[in-house]
């Protein structure tokens, strides 16, 4: 005799098997993915603005947690290996290196001008403080100090943009995986019919 209850029962089993297949098929790659491996600057360094402090930046490399910050180096050279493959981030880091190089050249010029001025003081028997050579040295020194202001104005910005470009590329590349549901299952509708239930983890 035909049992009318077998058909609903078979539907439930079929839907259960389908839901289980979907759950394991979708949840495995979702649960295995990790948060984007971003580069994080020391909070004090991340807040630097125009004409801010010019000491080396400290940062957390990708995948590193806690307070294990490391220095980026004078030219940002210790951060460069992490930016390989990201042309925009490397371009900003190259601008940072250029600014730091100009800063070093400017310091050498300033120290050289100051040294020439001091040497001229005792160049003759009578001390000299404003001879033609010293006037040139004073002018060069003053120009160097003024140049420092302009050189350092955007130096920090280039480093921050390098980090932002790197992190932005990670966020863009991981946008689609984050749209996948974190879990898939069955839920009972008010009428007793099974419904497919999806859950997303928005963290």
Beta strands, then each sheet from edge to edge (+ up, - down):
strand 1: 40-41
strand 2: 58-60
strand 3: 70-71
strand 4: 183-188
strand 5: 194-199
sheet 1: 1+ 2- 3+
sheet 2: 4+ 5-
end
